[in-house]
Amino acid sequence: MEKIKVLIVDDDELVTMSLAMILSAEPDMEIAGRGGCGADAVRLYGDLRPDILLMDIRMPDMTGVDAAEQILTEDRTAKILFLTTFSDEEYIVRALQLGVKGYLLKQDYRSLPDSIRAVMRGQNVFGGEIVSKMPSLLASSGSRDKEKSAADLMKLYSGAGITNKEFEVIQLIASGLSNREIAEKIFLSEGTVKNYISNILDKLSLRDRTQLAIHYLKNAGI
C-alpha cells in the first residue's frame, strides 16, 4: 500500500513532533519532513513534493498563508491543510480565496487522519467552528468589490444544471439555515428540501452541506 506523505510545518517543535507521532501511527501515512516556519514550508515542499502539506498559520518570517500563496502559485495541485489555533475570519477568507484544501483548529487534532484522507480523495475539510463562521462571512461579503452578483452566480450554477429553486436552496444553506428553516422559508416540506439538496450535491459532485456552503462562498468571491 502506497502511503500518504505528509510534510508538517509549525513553529512549535513540540507540535511537529506530536503530530508526527500521531500520523506515523496510521498505517497509510508517513512523515515526509518537518519544518518550523513559512520559508521552510516553501523550501521543503519544493524539495520533497509531499502529498499533503500540514501547516500552521502564524509563524516567524513568513505566515502559513503567505507560504501557501507562494506554493500554490507554483503548483496549483498542492494539497495544503491548515492546522492552527486561530479562527480569525481574515485567515479563513484568505484560505478560501487561495484554494487550500482545509482549515482545522488544533483542538480538532483527533479528526486529523480522517481529514488528510478526505483531502487525498479530493474533498475540502473545515472544522466545525470554521463552518459556523461561514454565515457571517457571507453576510459581510456585500461590501467586497469582487463579490459576484446573484445574477452572475445563478448563471454560473445554471451551467451545471442548477435550477432557480435549487439555487435559492444553495443560498439558504450558505446562509446557515437548517433543512427545517429552509422548508419554512420557501414553503416546502422538509423532505422536499432534502431531495433538492441531494440533487444539488449530485449535480455539483459534492459530498455534503458543508462542501456546498464552501463551494458557494468560493464562487461568490469571498
PEGI-V141448 format. One record per residue. N is the residue number from 1. RES is the residue in one letter. PSI is psi in degrees with one decimal (NA if undefined). Layout:
BEGIN
n=N res=RES psi=PSI
n=N res=RES psi=PSI
END
This chain:
BEGIN
n=1 res=M psi=128.0
n=2 res=E psi=130.4
n=3 res=K psi=153.1
n=4 res=I psi=122.5
n=5 res=K psi=120.7
n=6 res=V psi=127.8
n=7 res=L psi=126.9
n=8 res=I psi=128.1
n=9 res=V psi=119.9
n=10 res=D psi=143.3
n=11 res=D psi=-4.6
n=12 res=D psi=109.4
n=13 res=E psi=-33.1
n=14 res=L psi=-37.0
n=15 res=V psi=-46.5
n=16 res=T psi=-37.5
n=17 res=M psi=-44.1
n=18 res=S psi=-44.5
n=19 res=L psi=-38.9
n=20 res=A psi=-40.6
n=21 res=M psi=-43.9
n=22 res=I psi=-48.0
n=23 res=L psi=-32.1
n=24 res=S psi=-23.4
n=25 res=A psi=-13.4
n=26 res=E psi=131.7
n=27 res=P psi=-19.8
n=28 res=D psi=16.6
n=29 res=M psi=151.2
n=30 res=E psi=154.6
n=31 res=I psi=118.3
n=32 res=A psi=-30.1
n=33 res=G psi=173.1
n=34 res=R psi=144.7
n=35 res=G psi=169.5
n=36 res=G psi=6.5
n=37 res=C psi=172.0
n=38 res=G psi=-39.3
n=39 res=A psi=-38.6
n=40 res=D psi=-41.9
n=41 res=A psi=-46.6
n=42 res=V psi=-47.5
n=43 res=R psi=-48.1
n=44 res=L psi=-34.9
n=45 res=Y psi=-43.9
n=46 res=G psi=-37.4
n=47 res=D psi=-40.5
n=48 res=L psi=-24.5
n=49 res=R psi=61.1
n=50 res=P psi=164.1
n=51 res=D psi=-38.1
n=52 res=I psi=134.6
n=53 res=L psi=114.0
n=54 res=L psi=118.2
n=55 res=M psi=143.5
n=56 res=D psi=170.9
n=57 res=I psi=-57.7
n=58 res=R psi=108.5
n=59 res=M psi=158.9
n=60 res=P psi=151.8
n=61 res=D psi=-33.8
n=62 res=M psi=125.9
n=63 res=T psi=161.7
n=64 res=G psi=-33.8
n=65 res=V psi=-44.7
n=66 res=D psi=-38.6
n=67 res=A psi=-42.0
n=68 res=A psi=-41.5
n=69 res=E psi=-42.8
n=70 res=Q psi=-42.8
n=71 res=I psi=-44.7
n=72 res=L psi=-24.8
n=73 res=T psi=-36.6
n=74 res=E psi=-26.9
n=75 res=D psi=95.8
n=76 res=R psi=-13.7
n=77 res=T psi=-3.1
n=78 res=A psi=133.5
n=79 res=K psi=102.6
n=80 res=I psi=130.2
n=81 res=L psi=117.8
n=82 res=F psi=135.1
n=83 res=L psi=109.1
n=84 res=T psi=168.6
n=85 res=T psi=-3.4
n=86 res=F psi=125.1
n=87 res=S psi=30.0
n=88 res=D psi=137.5
n=89 res=E psi=-33.7
n=90 res=E psi=-42.5
n=91 res=Y psi=-41.5
n=92 res=I psi=-44.8
n=93 res=V psi=-46.5
n=94 res=R psi=-37.7
n=95 res=A psi=-44.5
n=96 res=L psi=-43.2
n=97 res=Q psi=-38.4
n=98 res=L psi=-28.8
n=99 res=G psi=28.5
n=100 res=V psi=159.1
n=101 res=K psi=-13.7
n=102 res=G psi=163.2
n=103 res=Y psi=105.3
n=104 res=L psi=151.6
n=105 res=L psi=150.0
n=106 res=K psi=-24.0
n=107 res=Q psi=-15.7
n=108 res=D psi=22.5
n=109 res=Y psi=-25.2
n=110 res=R psi=-27.2
n=111 res=S psi=1.3
n=112 res=L psi=-48.8
n=113 res=P psi=-44.4
n=114 res=D psi=-34.1
n=115 res=S psi=-41.4
n=116 res=I psi=-42.3
n=117 res=R psi=-40.1
n=118 res=A psi=-41.8
n=119 res=V psi=-39.8
n=120 res=M psi=-26.6
n=121 res=R psi=1.4
n=122 res=G psi=10.9
n=123 res=Q psi=160.2
n=124 res=N psi=143.3
n=125 res=V psi=129.1
n=126 res=F psi=133.7
n=127 res=G psi=160.6
n=128 res=G psi=-41.6
n=129 res=E psi=-33.0
n=130 res=I psi=-45.0
n=131 res=V psi=-35.8
n=132 res=S psi=-20.6
n=133 res=K psi=-10.4
n=134 res=M psi=-45.4
n=135 res=P psi=-39.8
n=136 res=S psi=-33.2
n=137 res=L psi=-41.4
n=138 res=L psi=-42.8
n=139 res=A psi=-33.2
n=140 res=S psi=-1.7
n=141 res=S psi=-12.9
n=142 res=G psi=-25.9
n=143 res=S psi=-4.7
n=144 res=R psi=126.2
n=145 res=D psi=-31.1
n=146 res=K psi=3.1
n=147 res=E psi=131.9
n=148 res=K psi=148.8
n=149 res=S psi=161.5
n=150 res=A psi=-36.6
n=151 res=A psi=-40.9
n=152 res=D psi=-42.6
n=153 res=L psi=-40.9
n=154 res=M psi=-40.3
n=155 res=K psi=-42.0
n=156 res=L psi=-47.4
n=157 res=Y psi=-31.9
n=158 res=S psi=-27.5
n=159 res=G psi=-21.6
n=160 res=A psi=10.4
n=161 res=G psi=12.9
n=162 res=I psi=129.9
n=163 res=T psi=170.2
n=164 res=N psi=-44.1
n=165 res=K psi=-40.7
n=166 res=E psi=-38.1
n=167 res=F psi=-38.7
n=168 res=E psi=-40.4
n=169 res=V psi=-41.9
n=170 res=I psi=-46.3
n=171 res=Q psi=-40.2
n=172 res=L psi=-36.0
n=173 res=I psi=-44.8
n=174 res=A psi=-23.3
n=175 res=S psi=-1.9
n=176 res=G psi=10.2
n=177 res=L psi=146.2
n=178 res=S psi=170.0
n=179 res=N psi=-42.0
n=180 res=R psi=-43.2
n=181 res=E psi=-38.3
n=182 res=I psi=-45.3
n=183 res=A psi=-43.2
n=184 res=E psi=-35.7
n=185 res=K psi=-37.5
n=186 res=I psi=14.8
n=187 res=F psi=50.8
n=188 res=L psi=164.4
n=189 res=S psi=157.0
n=190 res=E psi=-35.2
n=191 res=G psi=-39.2
n=192 res=T psi=-39.7
n=193 res=V psi=-42.6
n=194 res=K psi=-39.7
n=195 res=N psi=-41.3
n=196 res=Y psi=-47.3
n=197 res=I psi=-41.8
n=198 res=S psi=-43.3
n=199 res=N psi=-40.3
n=200 res=I psi=-45.9
n=201 res=L psi=-39.8
n=202 res=D psi=-45.6
n=203 res=K psi=-35.1
n=204 res=L psi=1.0
n=205 res=S psi=46.2
n=206 res=L psi=161.3
n=207 res=R psi=-41.3
n=208 res=D psi=-178.4
n=209 res=R psi=-36.9
n=210 res=T psi=-47.9
n=211 res=Q psi=-36.8
n=212 res=L psi=-44.2
n=213 res=A psi=-42.9
n=214 res=I psi=-41.0
n=215 res=H psi=-44.6
n=216 res=Y psi=-44.8
n=217 res=L psi=-41.3
n=218 res=K psi=-41.1
n=219 res=N psi=-24.4
n=220 res=A psi=-6.9
n=221 res=G psi=20.7
n=222 res=I psi=NA
END
